[in-house]
Amino acid sequence: MALVVICGQPCSGKSIAAVTLAESLKESDTKQSVRIIDEASFHLDRNQNYANMPSEKNLRGKLRSDVDRSVSRRDIVIVDSLNSIKGYRYELWCIACAAGIRYCVVYCDVDEDHCREWNKERSDRGEASYDDGVFEDLVRRFERPERRNRWDSPLFELYPYRDGIERSSLVILEAVTYLTKTVDSKTQDVRVLQPSIATQSARFSEANSLYELDRATQEVINAVVEQQGLGGVISRVTLGNELPPVEICRQVGLPELRRLRRTFVKLMGQASLSGPPLPTDADSAKRRFVDYLNREFGGQ
């Protein structure tokens, strides 16, 4: 029937928006069941979920798998999570396309300072909150939805700090209407996504490419750390398999390497949405990552 993606900065009111929308849908004339899929259902600590990239990737994988199993033409599924990476929202959109259902994004638009304030208030009350380091990292990496993107449209924007979130909120009512309106051949303001070979295969190729990219870049990082640890000053790190070496002019610490790796993966994900696809094999991924590292180190 429909997939709703709740999106927003940490501590921006997303869970309240999800519950409010679910209650409004249940009170409407729809005969569809409504289910919320959220991080709490996995009984994992939010700070552990976002402590590092592997943990965050694992969380997104669990959410995506649960969504994939749950979507149908009989139910409305609401995904209550950060959903902050546009590449991930694209994957959820592909799931909706493959299922042939409606899709929309509900964005809780709250500025960083107010989110930071709400996070501190939760911490002071002993409620679930983000550690300062985790919070700042998530805020920095947030990718705002844009209605011109297929995977961010239609976009319903809430302003929880300014307006609050009520069942009577205009945006909630508009979303309920969009999700429950009867569709016929003359309906133009409601879009039911249609499955295609492209969207069905994209879910699998995207996941495989991300896996190869993640694994390959980690292997490069491991090689740099290992060869630097052998002692002495080195100017290049060899990777074998006729791959270009990593050219370094100084000792590079693991925190810096991890930061560069995160930035590279993020840039690759963004570029693949409008440009060339992600590399599908480990050697291609390594070559791109080595080129990126050499550009970064060469400018220092």
Secondary structure, 3 states (H helix, E strand, C coil): CEEEEEEECCCCCHHHHHHHHHHHHHHCCCCCEEEEEEHHHHCCCHHHHCCCHHHHHHHHHHHHHHHHHHCCCCEEEEEECCCCCHHHHHHHHHHHHHHCCEEEEEEECCCHHHHHHHHHHHHHCCCCCCCHHHHHHHHHHCCCCCCCCHHHCCEEEECHHHHCCCCCCHHHHHHHHHHHCCCCCCCCCCCECCCCHHHHHHHHHHHHHHHHHHHHHHHHHHHHHHHHCCCCCCCEECCCCCCCCEECCCCCCHHHHHHHHHHHHHHHHHHHHHCCCCCCCHHHHHHHHHHHHHHHHHCC
